[in-house]
Amino acid sequence: MRKLTLVSITLFISSFSFAQIKLPKLISDGMVLQRNDSTKIWGWAAPNEHILLEFNRKTYQTNADKNGNWSIKLPPKKAGGPYKMKLNASNKIELKDILFGDVYLCSGQSNMELPMGRLIDKYPSVIANSTNLNIRQFLVPDDYDFKQQWKDFSSGNWQSANPKSVLDFSGVAYFFALELNKKYNIPIGIINAALGGSPAQDWISENAIKKFPAYDAELQKFKNDDLIKQIEKSDQALSNDWYAKTNSADQGLKENWKADIDVSNWQEMAVPGYWADGLLGKTNGVVWFKKDIMVPKSMLGKPVKLLLGRIVDADSAFINGKFVGTTSYQYPPRRYIFNAGILKEGRNTITVRLVNNSGNGGFVMDKAYQLIADKDTIDLKGKWKYKLGVKSTSTPSQTFVRWKPVGLYNAMIAPLQNLKLKGILWYQGEANTGNPPEYLQLMNSLIADWRTTFNNRNLPFLYVQLPGFMEAKSMPAESNWAELRNVQRKLLSTPNTAMAVAIDLGEWNDIHPLNKQDVGKRLALQAQNLIYGDLKVSFSGPIFKSITANGKQLILTFNGVGTGLAAKGSTELKYFSVAGADKKFVWAKAQIKGDKVIIWNDTIEKPMYVRYAWADNPETANLYNKDGLPASPFESSLNLTEL
């Protein structure tokens, strides 16, 4: 993920104090401007300075105001380009390679931010063939400010897609843009303004957050720079102290366990797996792992890729005592590439120093653990030797200042407000699963707030419903993730919104599932219908509509039926549950009849409540339409008014 930078707003303002025109980072070479709409070109200059703008054989002019602000409005322009633009005042600026197309703001947390570079093993041919001058991204830097809205970003530039630059593109946004560019043959501009771990309240303006007194109070608290410095200093000191004590006491570092040593007295553990399930139990600290492998001569003299799935929490990897890679936290996939010369024919030893900060340390299940050189692959799963280097307490908790209310809006959204957009893409919610009921209020406020920001009360807002995550359960149970998905479904009652269902695109062991292509495609289908007015496209799977009772049966109707309902992979519908007035849910039988679903359980005389795919990870849920799009999870009852 991108490194956070905090830029002084004072330095930012002073940079415009000299007498020449200056443009925001967005208004630059390679930019994509919204077609078929008036375009504002803006910037700063000396007070009252006269500015001339030449574009498309026409000249426009204005004077800066007494504070040095100026703007020029251009008439609507059809899709196309590239164009040039010249600005003249006490200095001259020429902008090149300008396109007009459709511009989308893509925001949220890590699953929107996750770049194509993290997907390089899943989509190698897509990346290799990504060169396209008509798909471009502006990557907004990760900054925050609790005091005031920024006028410009600390850095940033437009990049067209190619095998190198696309590695920094949002995966979801890139696949979305790819679909629309193919279908409509117009340029697509992506404004990538997302930050991992961020809750919805971070992205709301100060004026709008006042509806939430607790968040407003927190905002006021974090306007104190001294408080932030104190928190960051304290957190850093505690973290440094933990690592210093842990490293100094680590027997593996003292005795150089990365080297070729005798491990006959080490214990064995199956990898992947967690040491909490074995002799070590729930232990924080450092555990060293070793595995001997036999390398054939055919693997020598070639670049080598070491895949170690995912690890909880941090790791450093060595082969034959030589360092090959490290990762400092648990979420990224371990993918270490090193040059020829480290491997040797015959016996080789892989060593992993694993640092566990809290929770269950170890190697995440159902991931790839392999050593790959060209066409040769060695499977690394199985028995590994391990030994405890040092046992520690869990690491001290940290205060993530950047996730406090309003800060991201001020630094990452406010500088965009002069830009015209075609729509907004939003992928976020994981950070708000602790309080699903509040999420509906937050999102309605955020949508209204952004529509005010961009002066467009009908600005389309497309979002992704959370996918499945965590271990599957065999019995009906409560789930905050399911509840938040239901809240996301209810958000469809807000005008000009659309939801891409992703319940079947998750991974039980990874909060960052790799299938971003289908997420992008489903968002593109929603856009084709909502934004581009394609009434023939099947854009949604079944969305719960209504419920009626017929004795022991509940009869459900749906929107998004398309060409018909279907049970994917089976003639039997799964993951419906039903309850009476006591709301004690049991599994229900379910059957498709025409465009309806009939559910029942013979033990429930008077069914009142129904749930579908109500779980953290409802792996077997299989209600789709015949166009291959999944139904949204939902909960409803006979006495509940629905969408």
DOTORTOR-475031 format. One record per residue (C-alpha): residue number from 1; residue in one letter; x, y, z; chain. Coordinates in steps of 0.05 Angstrom, whole numbers, plus 5000, padded with zeros to 4 digits. Layout:
BEGIN
   num   residu     xx     yy     zz   chaine
   NUM        A      X      Y      Z        A
...
END
This chain:
BEGIN
   num   residu     xx     yy     zz   chaine
     1        M   5000   5000   5000        A
     2        R   5022   5072   4991        A
     3        K   5062   5108   5043        A
     4        L   5024   5162   5081        A
     5        T   5050   5234   5079        A
     6        L   5024   5293   5119        A
     7        V   5037   5358   5081        A
     8        S   5034   5425   5117        A
     9        I   4977   5466   5091        A
    10        T   5017   5529   5107        A
    11        L   5072   5509   5060        A
    12        F   5020   5490   5008        A
    13        I   4988   5560   5010        A
    14        S   5054   5596   5008        A
    15        S   5074   5561   4944        A
    16        F   5022   5602   4907        A
    17        S   5045   5670   4934        A
    18        F   5091   5688   4876        A
    19        A   5065   5723   4815        A
    20        Q   5053   5669   4763        A
    21        I   4997   5621   4746        A
    22        K   4999   5553   4778        A
    23        L   4954   5494   4764        A
    24        P   4929   5438   4811        A
    25        K   4959   5369   4802        A
    26        L   4895   5345   4768        A
    27        I   4901   5396   4712        A
    28        S   4962   5368   4679        A
    29        D   4989   5330   4620        A
    30        G   4949   5267   4603        A
    31        M   4887   5287   4641        A
    32        V   4818   5260   4625        A
    33        L   4762   5311   4628        A
    34        Q   4688   5295   4630        A
    35        R   4657   5295   4561        A
    36        N   4590   5327   4544        A
    37        D   4593   5374   4604        A
    38        S   4622   5442   4618        A
    39        T   4694   5438   4642        A
    40        K   4726   5483   4695        A
    41        I   4800   5497   4689        A
    42        W   4824   5530   4753        A
    43        G   4886   5550   4790        A
    44        W   4923   5606   4826        A
    45        A   4961   5668   4806        A
    46        A   4980   5736   4832        A
    47        P   4920   5778   4855        A
    48        N   4883   5807   4795        A
    49        E   4931   5774   4746        A
    50        H   4904   5768   4675        A
    51        I   4901   5696   4647        A
    52        L   4892   5675   4575        A
    53        L   4873   5603   4558        A
    54        E   4878   5576   4487        A
    55        F   4841   5511   4471        A
    56        N   4815   5481   4407        A
    57        R   4828   5544   4366        A
    58        K   4790   5588   4415        A
    59        T   4815   5637   4468        A
    60        Y   4785   5646   4538        A
    61        Q   4807   5697   4590        A
    62        T   4795   5718   4661        A
    63        N   4828   5755   4719        A
    64        A   4849   5724   4785        A
    65        D   4811   5752   4845        A
    66        K   4844   5789   4902        A
    67        N   4865   5723   4934        A
    68        G   4896   5697   4870        A
    69        N   4841   5647   4853        A
    70        W   4817   5640   4782        A
    71        S   4776   5594   4738        A
    72        I   4754   5589   4666        A
    73        K   4695   5548   4642        A
    74        L   4700   5512   4576        A
    75        P   4638   5490   4536        A
    76        P   4619   5415   4531        A
    77        K   4664   5373   4488        A
    78        K   4650   5304   4457        A
    79        A   4694   5245   4473        A
    80        G   4761   5246   4439        A
    81        G   4830   5274   4436        A
    82        P   4887   5283   4447        A
    83        Y   4884   5358   4454        A
    84        K   4932   5413   4476        A
    85        M   4918   5472   4521        A
    86        K   4960   5535   4531        A
    87        L   4956   5584   4589        A
    88        N   4989   5652   4586        A
    89        A   5001   5703   4641        A
    90        S   5067   5725   4671        A
    91        N   5088   5654   4655        A
    92        K   5066   5604   4602        A
    93        I   5042   5533   4612        A
    94        E   5026   5482   4557        A
    95        L   4987   5420   4572        A
    96        K   4990   5361   4525        A
    97        D   4955   5295   4512        A
    98        I   4887   5316   4540        A
    99        L   4828   5269   4530        A
   100        F   4753   5278   4539        A
   101        G   4716   5217   4563        A
   102        D   4682   5192   4626        A
   103        V   4713   5206   4694        A
   104        Y   4700   5163   4755        A
   105        L   4719   5176   4827        A
   106        C   4739   5108   4857        A
   107        S   4742   5108   4933        A
   108        G   4736   5066   4996        A
   109        Q   4785   5022   5034        A
   110        S   4836   4969   5016        A
   111        N   4795   4928   4967        A
   112        M   4787   4990   4924        A
   113        E   4858   5011   4936        A
   114        L   4888   4942   4922        A
   115        P   4932   4952   4860        A
   116        M   4942   4908   4800        A
   117        G   5012   4895   4824        A
   118        R   4983   4852   4880        A
   119        L   4946   4812   4826        A
   120        I   5006   4799   4781        A
   121        D   5003   4724   4789        A
   122        K   4928   4720   4778        A
   123        Y   4924   4764   4716        A
   124        P   4993   4760   4681        A
   125        S   4965   4763   4610        A
   126        V   4918   4821   4627        A
   127        I   4976   4861   4654        A
   128        A   5021   4842   4596        A
   129        N   4968   4867   4547        A
   130        S   4946   4928   4586        A
   131        T   4974   4983   4540        A
   132        N   4916   5030   4527        A
   133        L   4922   5105   4520        A
   134        N   4847   5112   4532        A
   135        I   4848   5084   4603        A
   136        R   4882   5131   4653        A
   137        Q   4889   5137   4728        A
   138        F   4904   5194   4775        A
   139        L   4929   5165   4840        A
   140        V   4910   5209   4898        A
   141        P   4964   5208   4953        A
   142        D   4946   5183   5022        A
   143        D   4940   5246   5063        A
   144        Y   4894   5272   5118        A
   145        D   4878   5338   5151        A
   146        F   4829   5350   5207        A
   147        K   4831   5426   5205        A
   148        Q   4813   5448   5135        A
   149        Q   4798   5426   5065        A
   150        W   4857   5423   5017        A
   151        K   4856   5460   4951        A
   152        D   4906   5413   4918        A
   153        F   4940   5346   4929        A
   154        S   5011   5339   4955        A
   155        S   5031   5301   4891        A
   156        G   5000   5262   4834        A
   157        N   4998   5257   4758        A
   158        W   4958   5222   4704        A
   159        Q   4983   5156   4678        A
   160        S   4957   5117   4618        A
   161        A   4954   5041   4625        A
   162        N   5014   4999   4605        A
   163        P   5047   4937   4635        A
   164        K   5089   4980   4682        A
   165        S   5041   5036   4703        A
   166        V   4980   4991   4710        A
   167        L   5013   4957   4770        A
   168        D   4993   5020   4809        A
   169        F   4922   5021   4783        A
   170        S   4865   5000   4829        A
   171        G   4848   4929   4807        A
   172        V   4773   4940   4813        A
   173        A   4775   5007   4778        A
   174        Y   4819   4982   4722        A
   175        F   4774   4923   4705        A
   176        F   4714   4969   4708        A
   177        A   4747   5019   4661        A
   178        L   4769   4962   4615        A
   179        E   4697   4938   4607        A
   180        L   4669   5007   4592        A
   181        N   4725   5025   4545        A
   182        K   4714   4961   4505        A
   183        K   4639   4971   4501        A
   184        Y   4634   5046   4487        A
   185        N   4703   5060   4456        A
   186        I   4712   5124   4497        A
   187        P   4768   5145   4544        A
   188        I   4758   5128   4617        A
   189        G   4791   5167   4672        A
   190        I   4800   5137   4742        A
   191        I   4810   5181   4803        A
   192        N   4838   5131   4853        A
   193        A   4825   5160   4923        A
   194        A   4823   5101   4971        A
   195        L   4858   5081   5036        A
   196        G   4863   5013   5068        A
   197        G   4827   5005   5134        A
   198        S   4788   5070   5129        A
   199        P   4717   5073   5158        A
   200        A   4662   5112   5123        A
   201        Q   4664   5170   5172        A
   202        D   4734   5188   5148        A
   203        W   4706   5206   5080        A
   204        I   4651   5254   5104        A
   205        S   4659   5330   5108        A
   206        E   4660   5367   5174        A
   207        N   4592   5399   5159        A
   208        A   4560   5331   5146        A
   209        I   4593   5295   5205        A
   210        K   4557   5341   5253        A
   211        K   4497   5293   5246        A
   212        F   4540   5244   5286        A
   213        P   4559   5279   5352        A
   214        A   4609   5226   5374        A
   215        Y   4648   5231   5309        A
   216        D   4644   5306   5309        A
   217        A   4672   5307   5380        A
   218        E   4728   5261   5358        A
   219        L   4744   5307   5299        A
   220        Q   4749   5367   5344        A
   221        K   4796   5329   5390        A
   222        F   4843   5311   5332        A
   223        K   4849   5383   5308        A
   224        N   4901   5388   5363        A
   225        D   4969   5378   5329        A
   226        D   5003   5369   5396        A
   227        L   4956   5311   5413        A
   228        I   4972   5277   5347        A
   229        K   5047   5285   5358        A
   230        Q   5040   5258   5428        A
   231        I   5000   5197   5405        A
   232        E   5047   5182   5348        A
   233        K   5109   5191   5392        A
   234        S   5080   5146   5445        A
   235        D   5058   5092   5396        A
   236        Q   5125   5093   5361        A
   237        A   5163   5088   5427        A
   238        L   5121   5029   5450        A
   239        S   5129   4993   5383        A
   240        N   5204   5006   5381        A
   241        D   5211   4980   5452        A
   242        W   5172   4916   5436        A
   243        Y   5214   4901   5375        A
   244        A   5279   4919   5409        A
   245        K   5265   4872   5468        A
   246        T   5239   4817   5422        A
   247        N   5298   4820   5375        A
   248        S   5350   4824   5430        A
   249        A   5320   4763   5464        A
   250        D   5310   4722   5400        A
   251        Q   5354   4661   5407        A
   252        G   5350   4651   5331        A
   253        L   5384   4718   5318        A
   254        K   5436   4705   5372        A
   255        E   5454   4637   5344        A
   256        N   5444   4653   5270        A
   257        W   5389   4602   5257        A
   258        K   5383   4626   5185        A
   259        A   5448   4588   5171        A
   260        D   5454   4513   5157        A
   261        I   5449   4486   5229        A
   262        D   5430   4421   5262        A
   263        V   5354   4420   5271        A
   264        S   5347   4348   5293        A
   265        N   5319   4370   5360        A
   266        W   5268   4419   5330        A
   267        Q   5194   4403   5331        A
   268        E   5153   4389   5268        A
   269        M   5091   4426   5244        A
   270        A   5047   4419   5183        A
   271        V   5050   4480   5138        A
   272        P   5003   4514   5124        A
   273        G   4976   4517   5194        A
   274        Y   4979   4554   5261        A
   275        W   5023   4537   5320        A
   276        A   4966   4552   5368        A
   277        D   4939   4484   5347        A
   278        G   5004   4449   5369        A
   279        L   5052   4447   5428        A
   280        L   5067   4521   5429        A
   281        G   4994   4540   5439        A
   282        K   4975   4614   5435        A
   283        T   5045   4645   5436        A
   284        N   5067   4713   5413        A
   285        G   5138   4727   5393        A
   286        V   5185   4696   5343        A
   287        V   5184   4626   5315        A
   288        W   5234   4600   5264        A
   289        F   5216   4550   5210        A
   290        K   5260   4508   5165        A
   291        K   5248   4461   5108        A
   292        D   5298   4422   5065        A
   293        I   5281   4413   4992        A
   294        M   5315   4378   4934        A
   295        V   5327   4424   4875        A
   296        P   5339   4394   4806        A
   297        K   5393   4422   4759        A
   298        S   5338   4447   4712        A
   299        M   5319   4501   4763        A
   300        L   5388   4532   4765        A
   301        G   5409   4594   4727        A
   302        K   5339   4623   4725        A
   303        P   5300   4676   4765        A
   304        V   5264   4642   4822        A
   305        K   5197   4658   4855        A
   306        L   5183   4638   4927        A
   307        L   5109   4637   4945        A
   308        L   5094   4633   5019        A
   309        G   5019   4644   5017        A
   310        R   5001   4692   5073        A
   311        I   5034   4694   5141        A
   312        V   5010   4720   5208        A
   313        D   5041   4769   5221        A
   314        A   5111   4788   5194        A
   315        D   5165   4746   5162        A
   316        S   5235   4746   5135        A
   317        A   5254   4690   5086        A
   318        F   5322   4660   5072        A
   319        I   5346   4606   5024        A
   320        N   5412   4574   5041        A
   321        G   5423   4629   5092        A
   322        K   5414   4685   5040        A
   323        F   5359   4736   5049        A
   324        V   5305   4734   4994        A
   325        G   5247   4776   5021        A
   326        T   5208   4805   5079        A
   327        T   5138   4830   5094        A
   328        S   5120   4871   5155        A
   329        Y   5046   4854   5165        A
   330        Q   4998   4798   5152        A
   331        Y   4955   4818   5093        A
   332        P   5000   4820   5031        A
   333        P   5014   4755   4994        A
   334        R   5085   4731   5004        A
   335        R   5117   4734   4935        A
   336        Y   5192   4737   4935        A
   337        I   5231   4738   4870        A
   338        F   5306   4730   4869        A
   339        N   5360   4720   4816        A
   340        A   5400   4658   4798        A
   341        G   5457   4640   4843        A
   342        I   5422   4627   4909        A
   343        L   5395   4558   4892        A
   344        K   5442   4499   4884        A
   345        E   5432   4430   4857        A
   346        G   5410   4380   4909        A
   347        R   5393   4398   4981        A
   348        N   5371   4470   4995        A
   349        T   5344   4498   5060        A
   350        I   5287   4549   5065        A
   351        T   5285   4588   5131        A
   352        V   5228   4633   5153        A
   353        R   5233   4678   5214        A
   354        L   5161   4691   5233        A
   355        V   5143   4748   5281        A
   356        N   5073   4742   5312        A
   357        N   5046   4805   5343        A
   358        S   4980   4778   5369        A
   359        G   4928   4725   5354        A
   360        N   4945   4659   5320        A
   361        G   5013   4660   5287        A
   362        G   5028   4616   5228        A
   363        F   5017   4602   5155        A
   364        V   4947   4616   5126        A
   365        M   4911   4556   5098        A
   366        D   4889   4547   5025        A
   367        K   4944   4590   4995        A
   368        A   5001   4573   4948        A
   369        Y   5067   4551   4981        A
   370        Q   5114   4538   4924        A
   371        L   5184   4549   4896        A
   372        I   5180   4564   4821        A
   373        A   5233   4570   4768        A
   374        D   5208   4573   4697        A
   375        K   5167   4509   4687        A
   376        D   5193   4474   4750        A
   377        T   5152   4478   4814        A
   378        I   5167   4450   4883        A
   379        D   5109   4444   4931        A
   380        L   5129   4470   4999        A
   381        K   5068   4445   5037        A
   382        G   5078   4390   5089        A
   383        K   5123   4381   5149        A
   384        W   5169   4438   5170        A
   385        K   5217   4440   5228        A
   386        Y   5205   4496   5278        A
   387        K   5233   4525   5342        A
   388        L   5212   4583   5387        A
   389        G   5262   4640   5384        A
   390        V   5230   4682   5438        A
   391        K   5162   4686   5473        A
   392        S   5135   4757   5479        A
   393        T   5074   4794   5501        A
   394        S   5027   4819   5445        A
   395        T   5048   4884   5414        A
   396        P   5018   4948   5444        A
   397        S   4956   4973   5408        A
   398        Q   4964   5031   5360        A
   399        T   4921   5092   5347        A
   400        F   4910   5099   5273        A
   401        V   4904   5174   5269        A
   402        R   4893   5174   5194        A
   403        W   4827   5135   5205        A
   404        K   4795   5190   5247        A
   405        P   4733   5226   5221        A
   406        V   4736   5276   5164        A
   407        G   4811   5275   5154        A
   408        L   4810   5237   5089        A
   409        Y   4754   5279   5060        A
   410        N   4793   5343   5072        A
   411        A   4857   5319   5039        A
   412        M   4834   5267   4988        A
   413        I   4764   5288   4965        A
   414        A   4759   5364   4974        A
   415        P   4813   5380   4922        A
   416        L   4769   5345   4870        A
   417        Q   4708   5388   4879        A
   418        N   4718   5430   4815        A
   419        L   4721   5367   4773        A
   420        K   4661   5341   4734        A
   421        L   4648   5266   4744        A
   422        K   4608   5214   4708        A
   423        G   4599   5174   4771        A
   424        I   4628   5146   4836        A
   425        L   4652   5076   4851        A
   426        W   4655   5056   4925        A
   427        Y   4683   4992   4956        A
   428        Q   4683   4998   5032        A
   429        G   4648   4970   5093        A
   430        E   4696   4921   5126        A
   431        A   4718   4975   5175        A
   432        N   4646   4989   5196        A
   433        T   4623   4918   5210        A
   434        G   4625   4933   5284        A
   435        N   4563   4975   5278        A
   436        P   4520   4956   5217        A
   437        P   4458   4997   5235        A
   438        E   4498   5061   5237        A
   439        Y   4528   5046   5169        A
   440        L   4463   5061   5133        A
   441        Q   4461   5131   5164        A
   442        L   4535   5142   5149        A
   443        M   4528   5122   5076        A
   444        N   4466   5163   5063        A
   445        S   4503   5222   5093        A
   446        L   4565   5208   5052        A
   447        I   4527   5202   4987        A
   448        A   4488   5267   4999        A
   449        D   4552   5301   5022        A
   450        W   4591   5282   4959        A
   451        R   4534   5302   4914        A
   452        T   4537   5370   4947        A
   453        T   4612   5372   4940        A
   454        F   4608   5359   4865        A
   455        N   4546   5402   4857        A
   456        N   4506   5344   4826        A
   457        R   4447   5319   4867        A
   458        N   4438   5261   4818        A
   459        L   4511   5239   4815        A
   460        P   4509   5163   4805        A
   461        F   4538   5123   4864        A
   462        L   4557   5051   4849        A
   463        Y   4582   5007   4906        A
   464        V   4605   4936   4921        A
   465        Q   4570   4893   4972        A
   466        L   4618   4857   5018        A
   467        P   4641   4788   4994        A
   468        G   4644   4726   5037        A
   469        F   4700   4723   5089        A
   470        M   4721   4680   5148        A
   471        E   4705   4607   5163        A
   472        A   4640   4577   5140        A
   473        K   4591   4553   5193        A
   474        S   4546   4493   5192        A
   475        M   4487   4523   5230        A
   476        P   4449   4589   5224        A
   477        A   4482   4643   5266        A
   478        E   4485   4717   5276        A
   479        S   4535   4756   5234        A
   480        N   4555   4829   5232        A
   481        W   4581   4819   5161        A
   482        A   4514   4793   5139        A
   483        E   4479   4850   5175        A
   484        L   4523   4901   5140        A
   485        R   4509   4869   5072        A
   486        N   4435   4875   5087        A
   487        V   4445   4949   5103        A
   488        Q   4482   4957   5037        A
   489        R   4422   4925   5002        A
   490        K   4376   4974   5035        A
   491        L   4419   5031   5010        A
   492        L   4389   5017   4941        A
   493        S   4328   5057   4963        A
   494        T   4372   5119   4956        A
   495        P   4361   5148   4885        A
   496        N   4414   5137   4832        A
   497        T   4451   5083   4869        A
   498        A   4470   5013   4845        A
   499        M   4501   4953   4880        A
   500        A   4548   4900   4853        A
   501        V   4537   4835   4892        A
   502        A   4603   4800   4907        A
   503        I   4582   4747   4958        A
   504        D   4611   4692   4914        A
   505        L   4677   4728   4900        A
   506        G   4707   4725   4969        A
   507        E   4760   4680   5001        A
   508        W   4747   4652   5070        A
   509        N   4820   4663   5091        A
   510        D   4833   4731   5059        A
   511        I   4799   4798   5071        A
   512        H   4830   4818   5004        A
   513        P   4803   4767   4954        A
   514        L   4841   4766   4888        A
   515        N   4782   4763   4840        A
   516        K   4777   4836   4824        A
   517        Q   4761   4824   4751        A
   518        D   4690   4801   4764        A
   519        V   4679   4857   4815        A
   520        G   4699   4907   4761        A
   521        K   4655   4872   4709        A
   522        R   4594   4873   4756        A
   523        L   4604   4946   4771        A
   524        A   4608   4959   4695        A
   525        L   4543   4922   4684        A
   526        Q   4510   4966   4736        A
   527        A   4539   5028   4702        A
   528        Q   4514   5005   4634        A
   529        N   4443   5004   4662        A
   530        L   4442   5062   4711        A
   531        I   4489   5111   4676        A
   532        Y   4489   5093   4603        A
   533        G   4415   5074   4599        A
   534        D   4423   5004   4571        A
   535        L   4357   4973   4588        A
   536        K   4372   4907   4554        A
   537        V   4434   4888   4594        A
   538        S   4425   4839   4652        A
   539        F   4459   4881   4705        A
   540        S   4438   4850   4771        A
   541        G   4424   4784   4804        A
   542        P   4361   4772   4845        A
   543        I   4346   4826   4896        A
   544        F   4294   4810   4948        A
   545        K   4228   4847   4936        A
   546        S   4170   4820   4977        A
   547        I   4146   4764   5022        A
   548        T   4078   4732   5034        A
   549        A   4055   4672   5074        A
   550        N   4017   4610   5052        A
   551        G   4008   4565   5113        A
   552        K   4077   4538   5132        A
   553        Q   4107   4567   5069        A
   554        L   4137   4635   5055        A
   555        I   4134   4660   4983        A
   556        L   4190   4707   4961        A
   557        T   4192   4751   4900        A
   558        F   4253   4786   4871        A
   559        N   4276   4841   4826        A
   560        G   4334   4824   4780        A
   561        V   4305   4758   4758        A
   562        G   4331   4769   4687        A
   563        T   4316   4709   4643        A
   564        G   4297   4668   4704        A
   565        L   4318   4643   4772        A
   566        A   4368   4586   4779        A
   567        A   4402   4544   4832        A
   568        K   4475   4546   4812        A
   569        G   4510   4479   4811        A
   570        S   4451   4441   4840        A
   571        T   4377   4429   4833        A
   572        E   4370   4446   4908        A
   573        L   4372   4517   4935        A
   574        K   4417   4526   4995        A
   575        Y   4429   4574   5053        A
   576        F   4357   4596   5065        A
   577        S   4336   4597   5138        A
   578        V   4269   4611   5170        A
   579        A   4243   4629   5240        A
   580        G   4177   4639   5276        A
   581        A   4161   4696   5324        A
   582        D   4219   4674   5370        A
   583        K   4268   4690   5314        A
   584        K   4305   4624   5325        A
   585        F   4329   4608   5255        A
   586        V   4333   4538   5227        A
   587        W   4352   4515   5157        A
   588        A   4295   4517   5108        A
   589        K   4279   4478   5046        A
   590        A   4273   4523   4985        A
   591        Q   4246   4513   4915        A
   592        I   4242   4557   4853        A
   593        K   4173   4563   4823        A
   594        G   4172   4610   4763        A
   595        D   4200   4677   4785        A
   596        K   4187   4662   4859        A
   597        V   4222   4622   4914        A
   598        I   4181   4580   4963        A
   599        I   4213   4564   5030        A
   600        W   4190   4524   5090        A
   601        N   4211   4481   5149        A
   602        D   4159   4431   5174        A
   603        T   4177   4447   5247        A
   604        I   4157   4520   5240        A
   605        E   4081   4526   5241        A
   606        K   4077   4601   5231        A
   607        P   4141   4625   5196        A
   608        M   4153   4700   5202        A
   609        Y   4226   4712   5186        A
   610        V   4270   4692   5129        A
   611        R   4344   4699   5116        A
   612        Y   4386   4682   5055        A
   613        A   4462   4675   5055        A
   614        W   4462   4703   5126        A
   615        A   4533   4688   5149        A
   616        D   4603   4716   5148        A
   617        N   4618   4669   5091        A
   618        P   4558   4632   5063        A
   619        E   4599   4588   5016        A
   620        T   4542   4545   4991        A
   621        A   4491   4600   4977        A
   622        N   4470   4587   4905        A
   623        L   4410   4629   4884        A
   624        Y   4427   4663   4818        A
   625        N   4391   4685   4756        A
   626        K   4402   4648   4691        A
   627        D   4449   4704   4668        A
   628        G   4499   4681   4720        A
   629        L   4492   4737   4771        A
   630        P   4484   4719   4846        A
   631        A   4427   4740   4891        A
   632        S   4441   4790   4946        A
   633        P   4439   4764   5017        A
   634        F   4380   4790   5056        A
   635        E   4337   4786   5118        A
   636        S   4262   4802   5119        A
   637        S   4198   4787   5155        A
   638        L   4123   4787   5143        A
   639        N   4114   4851   5182        A
   640        L   4171   4889   5151        A
   641        T   4163   4940   5094        A
   642        E   4217   4928   5043        A
   643        L   4246   4967   4985        A
END
